[in-house]
């Protein structure tokens, strides 16, 4: 991808090349949310953006190109959807004139089931179109699996209800239906896909308890699993 050429040039001549900019547009996983808790009747999350895959991408690129100083914009927002990302795309992403935008949506969108599937695909298509029109490259990153444990028990009934609701949606196959629509939109827009969801499916089919890889027991991967997203994204950049 062109982003690697830009980083390479910056590494070789930092005084004469613009600082490369990589922006990340997505939801709570992108932002760096992990555990959840009951805050006076509301489900709240912990925030550790320094543990998110965007920060880990910066770490890997700093090891490979120590003087390139790649600028990372984390535009993830907890609870966001693709149509929410479309609405704030200009303000939170394109205003920084990024060279590459990583887009990751699906975990929250899929919770709506059939009613928002078309809106999800249309929103992603418009996001891809607007990013490419700005001159930036795009990678669509598919997210992790969510919990499918419908028998989950928790003394806190609010948290138990949250897990059970997401698990029912996951067992209904809605995330996979949404991601198929997303990958189709990416193909139509000639957008590269970094398919980490396929890795999670492979792990699950190989006997891995993927529910145990979720820090909040719902949909946020553990801090360690963010390294997988980061590695796969950097590998995609080198393709």
C-alpha positions in Angstrom: 0.0 0.0 0.0 1.0 3.6 -0.6 1.1 4.3 3.2 4.3 2.2 3.5 6.0 4.2 0.8 5.1 7.4 2.5 6.4 6.1 5.8 9.6 4.9 4.1 10.2 8.3 2.5 9.6 10.1 5.9 12.1 7.7 7.5 14.7 8.5 4.9 14.1 12.3 4.8 12.1 13.5 7.9 12.9 17.2 7.2 11.5 17.2 3.7 8.5 14.8 4.0 5.1 15.3 5.6 4.4 13.3 8.7 2.2 10.3 7.6 -1.2 10.3 9.3 -3.2 7.1 10.0 -6.8 7.6 11.3 -8.9 4.9 13.0 -12.7 5.2 12.8 -14.8 2.8 14.8 -16.6 2.0 18.0 -15.6 1.1 21.6 -13.0 -1.5 20.6 -11.3 1.1 18.4 -11.4 3.6 21.2 -9.9 1.3 23.7 -12.7 0.1 26.0 -12.4 -3.0 28.1 -14.2 -4.0 31.3 -17.8 -3.0 32.0 -19.5 -2.2 35.3 -22.8 -1.1 36.7 -22.8 2.7 37.3 -26.1 3.5 39.1 -28.2 1.5 36.7 -26.2 2.1 33.5 -23.7 -0.1 31.8 -20.4 1.8 31.7 -16.9 0.8 30.4 -13.3 1.4 31.3 -11.2 3.4 28.9 -7.6 2.5 28.2 -6.8 3.9 24.7 -3.1 3.3 25.2 -4.0 -0.5 25.1 -6.1 -0.2 21.9 -4.9 -1.6 18.5 -4.3 1.9 17.1 -1.7 2.5 19.8 -0.1 -0.9 19.1 0.1 -0.1 15.4 2.0 3.0 16.3 4.3 0.9 18.5 5.0 -1.6 15.7 5.6 1.1 13.1 7.9 2.9 15.5 10.0 -0.2 15.8 10.2 -0.6 12.0 10.6 3.1 11.2 11.9 4.8 14.3 12.3 8.3 12.8 9.2 8.4 10.7 7.0 9.6 13.6 3.7 8.3 12.2 0.8 10.4 13.5 -2.1 8.2 14.8 -5.6 9.6 15.1 -7.9 7.4 17.2 -11.5 8.4 16.3 -13.2 5.5 18.0 -16.2 6.2 20.1 -17.9 3.7 22.5 -21.3 2.7 21.3 -20.8 4.1 17.8 -22.3 2.7 14.6 -21.4 3.0 10.9 -24.1 5.7 10.4 -22.7 7.5 13.4 -19.2 7.3 11.9 -20.5 8.6 8.6 -22.1 11.6 10.3 -18.8 12.6 12.0 -16.4 11.5 9.3 -15.4 15.0 8.2 -15.0 16.4 11.6 -13.2 13.5 13.3 -11.2 12.0 10.5 -10.9 13.9 7.1 -10.2 17.2 8.8 -6.8 15.7 9.7 -6.0 14.9 6.0 -5.1 11.3 6.7 -3.0 9.2 4.4 -4.8 6.0 5.5 -8.1 5.4 7.3 -8.8 2.1 9.1 -12.6 1.6 9.4 -14.1 -0.9 11.8 -17.8 -1.3 12.4 -20.2 -4.2 13.0 -20.3 -5.1 16.7 -23.0 -2.5 17.6 -24.6 -2.3 14.2 -25.4 -6.0 14.1 -27.4 -5.7 17.4 -30.2 -4.1 15.4 -30.8 -7.3 13.4 -32.4 -7.2 10.0 -33.8 -3.7 10.5 -30.5 -1.8 10.0 -28.6 -4.2 7.7 -29.1 -2.2 4.5 -28.4 1.1 6.4 -25.1 -0.5 7.6 -24.0 -1.4 4.1 -25.0 1.9 2.7 -23.2 3.9 5.4 -20.0 1.9 4.9 -20.2 2.4 1.2 -20.5 6.2 1.7 -17.7 6.2 4.2 -15.4 4.4 1.8 -16.4 6.7 -1.1 -15.8 9.9 1.0 -12.4 8.7 2.3 -11.2 7.7 -1.2 -12.4 11.0 -2.6 -10.2 12.8 -0.1 -7.2 11.0 -1.5 -6.6 8.7 1.5 -6.3 4.9 1.3 -8.8 2.7 3.2 -8.7 -0.6 5.1 -11.9 -2.2 6.4 -11.0 -4.1 9.6 -13.5 -6.8 10.6 -14.0 -7.1 14.3 -13.7 -9.9 16.8 -16.5 -12.3 17.7 -19.0 -11.4 20.5 -20.0 -13.6 23.4 -22.5 -16.4 22.4 -23.0 -17.6 26.0 -26.8 -17.5 26.5 -26.4 -19.3 29.8 -24.2 -16.6 31.3 -24.8 -15.9 35.0 -23.8 -12.8 37.0 -24.9 -11.5 40.4 -25.4 -8.1 38.7 -28.6 -8.6 36.7 -27.9 -5.5 34.6 -24.6 -7.0 33.3 -26.2 -10.4 33.0 -28.9 -9.0 30.8 -26.4 -7.2 28.6 -24.4 -10.4 28.0 -27.5 -12.4 27.3 -28.9 -9.9 24.9 -25.7 -9.7 22.8 -25.3 -13.5 23.0 -28.8 -14.1 21.6 -28.0 -11.8 18.7 -24.6 -13.5 18.1 -26.1 -16.9 18.1 -28.6 -15.7 15.5 -25.7 -15.1 13.2 -26.3 -11.4 12.7 -22.7 -10.3 13.0 -21.7 -12.6 10.2 -24.5 -11.4 8.0 -23.5 -7.8 8.6 -19.8 -8.5 7.9 -20.7 -10.2 4.7 -22.6 -7.1 3.6 -19.5 -5.0 4.7 -17.1 -7.1 2.7 -19.3 -6.9 -0.3 -19.4 -3.1 0.1 -15.6 -3.1 0.4 -15.2 -5.2 -2.8 -17.5 -2.8 -4.7 -15.5 0.2 -3.5 -12.1 -1.5 -4.2 -11.3 -1.3 -0.5 -8.8 -3.6 1.1 -10.1 -5.9 3.9 -8.1 -7.0 7.0 -10.3 -9.9 8.0 -9.5 -10.5 11.7 -13.0 -11.9 12.2 -12.0 -14.8 10.1 -9.1 -15.5 12.5 -11.5 -15.5 15.4 -13.8 -17.9 13.6 -10.8 -20.1 12.8 -9.7 -20.1 16.5 -13.3 -21.0 17.6 -13.5 -23.9 15.1 -10.1 -25.1 16.4 -11.4 -25.4 20.0 -10.5 -22.0 21.4 -12.9 -20.6 23.9 -13.3 -17.2 22.2 -15.7 -16.0 24.9 -12.7 -16.2 27.3 -10.9 -13.7 25.1 -13.3 -10.9 25.9 -12.3 -8.6 28.7 -15.9 -7.5 29.4 -17.5 -10.9 28.7 -19.6 -9.3 25.9 -17.7 -7.8 23.0 -14.4 -6.1 24.0 -11.3 -8.2 23.3 -8.6 -8.4 25.9 -5.6 -6.1 25.8 -3.5 -9.0 24.5 -5.8 -9.7 21.6 -5.4 -6.1 20.4 -1.9 -7.1 19.3 -3.5 -9.5 16.8 -5.4 -6.6 15.2 -2.3 -4.4 15.1 -0.1 -7.1 13.6 -2.7 -8.0 10.9 -3.2 -4.3 10.1 0.5 -3.7 9.6 0.8 -6.9 7.6 -2.0 -5.6 5.4 -0.2 -2.3 4.9 2.8 -4.2 3.5 0.7 -6.1 1.0 
